[in-house]
Amino acid sequence: MQFSSALLETAVNEFAKLPGIGKKTALRLVLHLLKQDPGAARAFGETILKMRQEIRFCHRCHNVADADICSICANSMRRKDMICVVETIRDVIAIETTQQFSGTYHVLGGIISPLDGIGPEQLSIDSLVERIQKEGVTEVIFALNPNIQGDTTIYYIQKKLAAFPVKVTTIARGISFGGELEYADEMTLARSISNRLPVESYVSHR
Amino acid sequence: MQFSSALLETAVNEFAKLPGIGKKTALRLVLHLLKQDPGAARAFGETILKMRQEIRFCHRCHNVADADICSICANSMRRKDMICVVETIRDVIAIETTQQFSGTYHVLGGIISPLDGIGPEQLSIDSLVERIQKEGVTEVIFALNPNIQGDTTIYYIQKKLAAFPVKVTTIARGISFGGELEYADEMTLARSISNRLPVESYVSHR
């Protein structure tokens, strides 16, 4: 692309660095900002700057936070004895959106994946163990993606937790609500049979 | 979506205002910026701010510019007696990228479209007429999208230019290179037959 303005070109290139945004989309976004009144475009730029400069990570759970402690950890209504272990901040948002969990979180920052060069030492596992030692935690719920890396991570952490009097669970895996048995993969179907639930408990959750 | 950080939420909302960007994509982009080192995210925000504050529109052709006059108008190698009339800045970029045009541009800022409430007075038509009066222009090339609005705009401007000794042309319309006759719409096919070219002139353009 040939630009007649260096300012425009730089802005397009910055947008095109974002994942899934090509040059043509970047140009469309920049021209959209140019069409807005200056206040709107300034608000956009300033919000990004402010977000990156001021955002912090919770000292307790490593979730994004506006202060030293995130709003979930700081909320006295949340059960501090229940920790839901997730891979990323996105998973926290996904679970929070369901409004079904009243405990706190622990963001690992990834999962153990030797092929990608990610070992346990790069994840916030030590701080999880420390929380369990100090905070009187009674249950650790793993909400990791159901794949080999997720299972490896659960296995590794679970062994570290064996010394503590804590219940270790994982979110249910099985056929998605609205899914069709016919199209489920064998692994999921096989697991959902071996982990079958008594119908009473299923009905009581509806 | 439930966010545990107001900074994150504001940033996601700003991104989600952009055209074609939903909340989930916005979150992905913001988390990408968060993962980058602070310098990269700051560069992104600052570039947008700087672009919006400093970008100007060329006094001559209304293209985006870093100064009072855009780099195309300021280039002494470009033919000033040839003006290519386009609808938007994007069209300038598209034509510049072909590297086939050595004249200058005139950005109308839209096309006449009564249904959208856009009349000639909202477009930069007067400044085009003024340029033709003052700059010794010999040819005006219309490069507007081939539709009713484009044709209406050409017809309107062409009548205004009748008083001046200037050649008025439009870019060729016809079957796209690589296109298939079978799938071309009737209007395009009919026009491309009535506007047929002598084969010599076609071959000499290859």
Interface residues (C-beta under 8 A of the other chain):
Chain A: M1 Q2 F3 S4 S5 A6 L7 L8 T10 A11 E14 K17 L18 P19 G20 I21 T25 L27 R28 L29 V30 L31 H32 L33 L34 P38 A40 A41 R42 A43 F44 G45 E46 T47 I48 L49 K50 M51 R52 Q53 E54 I55 N63 V64 A65 D66 C70 S71 I72 T88 I89 R90 V92 I93 E96 T97 Q99
Chain B: M1 Q2 F3 S4 S5 A6 L7 L8 T10 A11 E14 K17 L18 P19 G20 I21 T25 L27 R28 L29 V30 L31 H32 L33 L34 P38 A40 A41 R42 A43 F44 G45 E46 T47 I48 L49 K50 M51 R52 Q53 E54 I55 N63 V64 A65 D66 C70 S71 I72 T88 I89 R90 V92 I93 E96 T97 Q99
